[in-house]
Amino acid sequence: VSLLRASVRMVADHPVLGTGLNTFATIYPRYRRPGDADPVAPFAHNIFLNMAVEGGVVGALAFAAVIVLAVASGWRWHASTRTPPGMLLSATILAAFVGAMTHQLVDGTFLSVHLGAGLWLLAAALAAHASQP
């Protein structure tokens, strides 16, 4: 709860453009309350809130738009697929993306470079196949 409160205060202090990408861990100690269990937090444990802290409302809305477009593309791909292997592939990639993003509501593992690449790979797969007939 204290991490959530600190994150909301950070967004309130830097609402438009945020604190800058990958700055959460350096900014957080200024906002944490004395006695908080975690003196250093690498991220907000909610990817959308973390994007709002580091990218402001502009960055958070842009990130949310990309996620919504990826899900919509995946749904279009799945809905337009007629072969069983294609249906299985589209459903699997869409489910993996939605499941991973759901997990990011209580974590922020995709904020790291090595795991973040997986997020963008799934999003790219959804977008690339959605435009194919």
N, C-alpha and C positions, 0 to 999 in steps of 0.2 A: 504494500500500500504506500509506503514512503517513497519508493521508486516511482510509482505512478504520480504521486503528488509533486515530486521534484520535477518530473518530466513536464507536467502541465504548467508549472511555474516557468520552466525554460521556454516553452512555447509562448507563454504570455509575455515574456521579456523580449523574445525575438520572433514576432508573429509572421512577418512577411517572408523573409529569406532564411530564417533559422540561424543556427550557430556555425554552420559550415559542415560539409561532409566529413565523417569520421572524427568529429570533435566531442561526441557524447562523453567519453571517458574522461576527457580533460575538463569539461565544463561541469559535470555532475558533482564533483566535490564541493563546489561553491553553493550548490543548491540542497545538498543533503542536510538533514537535521542532525544535531548532535545526538549520539546514541543509536543512530541507524545501524542495523546489523551489517550492512554492506558498505564499507567506506569508499570502495571503488567499484563502479558498475561499468562494464564495457558497452552496454546498450540498454535500451528501455524495456526489453522483454516484450515488446509489441512492435512489429515492424512498421506499422502505420504511424504510431505515436513517435517512434524513433525518427521516421522520415519527417514528421512535423517539427521535431526538435532541431534536426540538422538541416532541413531544407525549407522550413517555414511552411506556411499554408500553400505557397506556390509549389514547393517540392512535393509536399504530401498529396496535393491534388493531381499533380503530374504522375506520381507513382501509382496512385489509385486508378487513374485513367488507364495506364498501361496494363494493370492487373485486370480491370474490367474488360478491356479490349482483348486481352489474351483469352479470358474465359469465353467471351462471346465468339471469338474466332474458333475456339475449340468446340463449342457447341454447334456452330455452323458446319464445321468439318464432320462432326459425328452425325449430324442430321442429314448431311448430303451423301454419306457413305452408304453403299448398297451391298458390298461384299462382306461376308463374315470376318475375314482377316482384317479388313480395313476398319470395320466397326469395332473389333476388339482393340486394335491399335489406337484408334481415336479415343475410345472410352478409357483406355488405360492411361494415356498421356494426360487427358483432361482430368481424370480422377487423381492422378499423381500431383498435378499442379494445384487443384483445388484443395486436396488434403494437405499438401505442403504449406499453402498459404493460410489455411485454417490453423495449422500448428504455429504459424508465425504470429498469431494473435496473442500467444503467451510465451513467445520466444523470439529470438532475433538471429538465429543461426545463419540465415541467408544474407546477413550483413557482412559476413566474412567473405573474402575473395574466393577461396576454394569451394565453398558451398554455394555462394551466390552465382557462380558460373552455371551450376545445375538449374537454378531458378530461371536464368535467362535462356538456357538451352531448351527447357520445357516450353517457355513462352514462345520462343522462336519456332519450335516444332508446331505449336498450335497455330501460330499466325501463318506459317508457310503453307500448311496443308489446307487451311480454310479457303484459300483463293483458288484451289484447283477444282476443276469440274468433276 
